[in-house]
């Protein structure tokens, strides 16, 4: 399931922190931005998004310097698992269980969504631990 492949993105150094870490800006473009037929399909998308990432580094970099950052693909898969698959499974399981207990759709819907509140709150409480796990490096 997990591989040792790397996900790479070009980035630009925009800030150097006092602890030596750097803040890099990634510009991620949607798949539609490179499509020749993007104007005719009718899908409205935001073409690009800027993302800021803090990177621990021992080397010195200059503001405005172009770099390539990378992360293990397996960590990307883990992020998808934590962010999308677990909440989806929680919703489906709670809907099935609540449907067998009660047939009131309002109760089923609100309770199923309410189950996600403690899940995302626990993710928030573990954000520092997750931040250490999901580390980007400079190529």
Phi and psi restraints in degrees (value plus and minus 20) as a CYANA .aco file:
   2 UNK   PHI    -121.6   -81.6
   2 UNK   PSI     125.2   165.2
   3 UNK   PHI    -145.3  -105.3
   3 UNK   PSI     150.9   190.9
   4 UNK   PHI    -118.3   -78.3
   4 UNK   PSI      -7.4    32.6
   5 UNK   PHI     -87.5   -47.5
   5 UNK   PSI     136.3   176.3
   6 UNK   PHI    -129.7   -89.7
   6 UNK   PSI     122.3   162.3
   7 UNK   PHI    -117.4   -77.4
   7 UNK   PSI     106.1   146.1
   8 UNK   PHI    -140.3  -100.3
   8 UNK   PSI     124.3   164.3
   9 UNK   PHI    -161.2  -121.2
   9 UNK   PSI     116.9   156.9
  10 UNK   PHI     -91.7   -51.7
  10 UNK   PSI     124.5   164.5
  11 UNK   PHI    -166.5  -126.5
  11 UNK   PSI     148.1   188.1
  12 UNK   PHI    -147.9  -107.9
  12 UNK   PSI     114.0   154.0
  13 UNK   PHI     -92.0   -52.0
  13 UNK   PSI     104.5   144.5
  14 UNK   PHI    -136.2   -96.2
  14 UNK   PSI     -35.5     4.5
  15 UNK   PHI    -175.0  -135.0
  15 UNK   PSI     123.8   163.8
  16 UNK   PHI    -136.8   -96.8
  16 UNK   PSI      99.9   139.9
  17 UNK   PHI    -103.6   -63.6
  17 UNK   PSI     144.7   184.7
  18 UNK   PHI     -87.0   -47.0
  18 UNK   PSI     -45.6    -5.6
  19 UNK   PHI    -105.4   -65.4
  19 UNK   PSI     -14.7    25.3
  20 UNK   PHI      74.3   114.3
  20 UNK   PSI     -34.2     5.8
  21 UNK   PHI     -89.0   -49.0
  21 UNK   PSI     137.9   177.9
  22 UNK   PHI    -141.3  -101.3
  22 UNK   PSI     134.6   174.6
  23 UNK   PHI    -127.4   -87.4
  23 UNK   PSI     103.8   143.8
  24 UNK   PHI    -135.5   -95.5
  24 UNK   PSI     127.5   167.5
  25 UNK   PHI    -127.6   -87.6
  25 UNK   PSI     105.5   145.5
  26 UNK   PHI    -126.5   -86.5
  26 UNK   PSI     117.0   157.0
  27 UNK   PHI    -129.2   -89.2
  27 UNK   PSI      90.0   130.0
  28 UNK   PHI    -121.4   -81.4
  28 UNK   PSI     107.0   147.0
  29 UNK   PHI    -120.9   -80.9
  29 UNK   PSI     125.6   165.6
  30 UNK   PHI     -92.4   -52.4
  30 UNK   PSI     140.9   180.9
  31 UNK   PHI     -83.9   -43.9
  31 UNK   PSI     -47.6    -7.6
  32 UNK   PHI     -88.9   -48.9
  32 UNK   PSI     -44.6    -4.6
  33 UNK   PHI     -86.1   -46.1
  33 UNK   PSI     -44.1    -4.1
  34 UNK   PHI    -120.7   -80.7
  34 UNK   PSI     -17.3    22.7
  35 UNK   PHI    -104.0   -64.0
  35 UNK   PSI     116.8   156.8
  36 UNK   PHI     -90.7   -50.7
  36 UNK   PSI     -44.9    -4.9
  37 UNK   PHI    -122.8   -82.8
  37 UNK   PSI       0.8    40.8
  38 UNK   PHI     -83.3   -43.3
  38 UNK   PSI     -48.5    -8.5
  39 UNK   PHI     -99.8   -59.8
  39 UNK   PSI     -39.4     0.6
  40 UNK   PHI    -117.4   -77.4
  40 UNK   PSI     -32.0     8.0
  41 UNK   PHI    -104.3   -64.3
  41 UNK   PSI     -39.5     0.5
  42 UNK   PHI      65.9   105.9
  42 UNK   PSI     -16.7    23.3
  43 UNK   PHI    -106.6   -66.6
  43 UNK   PSI     103.9   143.9
  44 UNK   PHI    -112.1   -72.1
  44 UNK   PSI      97.3   137.3
  45 UNK   PHI    -151.4  -111.4
  45 UNK   PSI     135.5   175.5
  46 UNK   PHI    -102.1   -62.1
  46 UNK   PSI     106.4   146.4
  47 UNK   PHI     -85.7   -45.7
  47 UNK   PSI     -67.4   -27.4
  48 UNK   PHI    -157.1  -117.1
  48 UNK   PSI     135.8   175.8
  49 UNK   PHI    -155.7  -115.7
  49 UNK   PSI     121.6   161.6
  50 UNK   PHI    -116.6   -76.6
  50 UNK   PSI     114.9   154.9
  51 UNK   PHI    -147.4  -107.4
  51 UNK   PSI     118.0   158.0
  52 UNK   PHI    -126.2   -86.2
  52 UNK   PSI     112.5   152.5
  53 UNK   PHI    -151.7  -111.7
  53 UNK   PSI     112.7   152.7
  54 UNK   PHI    -111.2   -71.2
  54 UNK   PSI     112.3   152.3
  55 UNK   PHI    -146.3  -106.3
  55 UNK   PSI     108.7   148.7
  56 UNK   PHI     -98.4   -58.4
  56 UNK   PSI     112.3   152.3
  57 UNK   PHI    -169.7  -129.7
  57 UNK   PSI     131.9   171.9
  58 UNK   PHI    -118.8   -78.8
  58 UNK   PSI     -39.5     0.5
  59 UNK   PHI    -104.4   -64.4
  59 UNK   PSI     146.3   186.3
  60 UNK   PHI    -122.6   -82.6
  60 UNK   PSI     118.5   158.5
  61 UNK   PHI    -150.5  -110.5
  61 UNK   PSI     142.4   182.4
  62 UNK   PHI    -131.4   -91.4
  62 UNK   PSI     129.3   169.3
  63 UNK   PHI     -83.4   -43.4
  63 UNK   PSI     113.2   153.2
  64 UNK   PHI      72.8   112.8
  64 UNK   PSI     -27.3    12.7
  65 UNK   PHI     -92.5   -52.5
  65 UNK   PSI     116.6   156.6
  66 UNK   PHI    -104.7   -64.7
  66 UNK   PSI     114.0   154.0
  67 UNK   PHI    -155.5  -115.5
  67 UNK   PSI     149.1   189.1
  68 UNK   PHI    -139.5   -99.5
  68 UNK   PSI     101.9   141.9
  69 UNK   PHI    -124.1   -84.1
  69 UNK   PSI     132.6   172.6
  70 UNK   PHI    -162.6  -122.6
  70 UNK   PSI     136.7   176.7
  71 UNK   PHI    -166.4  -126.4
  71 UNK   PSI     129.1   169.1
  72 UNK   PHI     -82.1   -42.1
  72 UNK   PSI     116.4   156.4
  73 UNK   PHI     -82.4   -42.4
  73 UNK   PSI     -51.9   -11.9
  74 UNK   PHI     -82.1   -42.1
  74 UNK   PSI     -52.5   -12.5
  75 UNK   PHI     -91.3   -51.3
  75 UNK   PSI     -52.8   -12.8
  76 UNK   PHI     -84.4   -44.4
  76 UNK   PSI     -61.3   -21.3
  77 UNK   PHI     -83.9   -43.9
  77 UNK   PSI     -59.9   -19.9
  78 UNK   PHI     -83.8   -43.8
  78 UNK   PSI     -59.3   -19.3
  79 UNK   PHI     -83.3   -43.3
  79 UNK   PSI     -61.4   -21.4
  80 UNK   PHI     -83.4   -43.4
  80 UNK   PSI     -59.7   -19.7
  81 UNK   PHI     -81.9   -41.9
  81 UNK   PSI     -67.7   -27.7
  82 UNK   PHI     -89.8   -49.8
  82 UNK   PSI     -60.8   -20.8
  83 UNK   PHI    -103.8   -63.8
  83 UNK   PSI     -48.1    -8.1
  84 UNK   PHI    -142.9  -102.9
  84 UNK   PSI     -67.7   -27.7
  85 UNK   PHI     -90.7   -50.7
  85 UNK   PSI     -66.9   -26.9
  86 UNK   PHI     -81.5   -41.5
  86 UNK   PSI     -67.6   -27.6
  87 UNK   PHI     -81.2   -41.2
  87 UNK   PSI     -57.8   -17.8
  88 UNK   PHI     -82.4   -42.4
  88 UNK   PSI     -65.2   -25.2
  89 UNK   PHI     -83.3   -43.3
  89 UNK   PSI     -59.8   -19.8
  90 UNK   PHI     -80.8   -40.8
  90 UNK   PSI     -62.6   -22.6
  91 UNK   PHI     -83.5   -43.5
  91 UNK   PSI     -68.4   -28.4
  92 UNK   PHI     -83.8   -43.8
  92 UNK   PSI     -65.9   -25.9
  93 UNK   PHI     -83.0   -43.0
  93 UNK   PSI     -64.0   -24.0
  94 UNK   PHI     -86.7   -46.7
  94 UNK   PSI     -56.7   -16.7
  95 UNK   PHI     -83.9   -43.9
  95 UNK   PSI     -64.7   -24.7
  96 UNK   PHI     -83.8   -43.8
  96 UNK   PSI     -65.8   -25.8
  97 UNK   PHI     -85.3   -45.3
  97 UNK   PSI     -66.0   -26.0
  98 UNK   PHI     -88.0   -48.0
  98 UNK   PSI     -51.9   -11.9
  99 UNK   PHI     -85.3   -45.3
  99 UNK   PSI     -54.7   -14.7
 100 UNK   PHI     -95.0   -55.0
 100 UNK   PSI     -43.8    -3.8
 101 UNK   PHI    -106.0   -66.0
 101 UNK   PSI     -67.0   -27.0
 102 UNK   PHI    -159.0  -119.0
 102 UNK   PSI     133.3   173.3
 103 UNK   PHI    -125.7   -85.7
 103 UNK   PSI      -7.2    32.8
 104 UNK   PHI     -99.2   -59.2
 104 UNK   PSI      90.2   130.2
 105 UNK   PHI     -85.8   -45.8
 105 UNK   PSI     -52.6   -12.6
 106 UNK   PHI     -84.0   -44.0
 106 UNK   PSI     -64.9   -24.9
 107 UNK   PHI     -84.5   -44.5
 107 UNK   PSI     -63.6   -23.6
 108 UNK   PHI     -80.9   -40.9
 108 UNK   PSI     -67.7   -27.7
 109 UNK   PHI     -84.7   -44.7
 109 UNK   PSI     -69.4   -29.4
 110 UNK   PHI     -86.4   -46.4
 110 UNK   PSI     -60.3   -20.3
 111 UNK   PHI     -88.0   -48.0
 111 UNK   PSI     -60.3   -20.3
 112 UNK   PHI     -82.7   -42.7
 112 UNK   PSI     -62.8   -22.8
 113 UNK   PHI     -90.5   -50.5
 113 UNK   PSI     -56.8   -16.8
 114 UNK   PHI     -83.1   -43.1
 114 UNK   PSI     -47.9    -7.9
 115 UNK   PHI     -85.1   -45.1
 115 UNK   PSI     -46.5    -6.5
 116 UNK   PHI     -94.1   -54.1
 116 UNK   PSI     -41.5    -1.5
 117 UNK   PHI     -80.9   -40.9
 117 UNK   PSI     -71.8   -31.8
 118 UNK   PHI     -84.5   -44.5
 118 UNK   PSI     -51.9   -11.9
 119 UNK   PHI     -83.8   -43.8
 119 UNK   PSI     -71.5   -31.5
 120 UNK   PHI     -89.6   -49.6
 120 UNK   PSI     -48.6    -8.6
 121 UNK   PHI     -86.9   -46.9
 121 UNK   PSI     -59.7   -19.7
 122 UNK   PHI     -87.0   -47.0
 122 UNK   PSI     -55.3   -15.3
 123 UNK   PHI     -82.9   -42.9
 123 UNK   PSI     -61.2   -21.2
 124 UNK   PHI     -81.9   -41.9
 124 UNK   PSI     -62.7   -22.7
 125 UNK   PHI     -86.6   -46.6
 125 UNK   PSI     -48.8    -8.8
 126 UNK   PHI    -114.9   -74.9
 126 UNK   PSI      -7.0    33.0
 127 UNK   PHI     -81.6   -41.6
 127 UNK   PSI     -56.0   -16.0
 128 UNK   PHI     -88.9   -48.9
 128 UNK   PSI     -58.9   -18.9
 129 UNK   PHI     -86.4   -46.4
 129 UNK   PSI     -61.8   -21.8
 130 UNK   PHI     -88.1   -48.1
 130 UNK   PSI     -55.6   -15.6
 131 UNK   PHI     -81.7   -41.7
 131 UNK   PSI     -58.5   -18.5
 132 UNK   PHI     -90.1   -50.1
 132 UNK   PSI     -51.5   -11.5
 133 UNK   PHI     -94.0   -54.0
 133 UNK   PSI     -61.3   -21.3
 134 UNK   PHI    -112.3   -72.3
 134 UNK   PSI      58.6    98.6
 135 UNK   PHI    -120.5   -80.5
 135 UNK   PSI     114.8   154.8
 136 UNK   PHI    -113.8   -73.8
 136 UNK   PSI     128.3   168.3
 137 UNK   PHI    -144.8  -104.8
 137 UNK   PSI     144.2   184.2
 138 UNK   PHI    -122.4   -82.4
 138 UNK   PSI     111.8   151.8
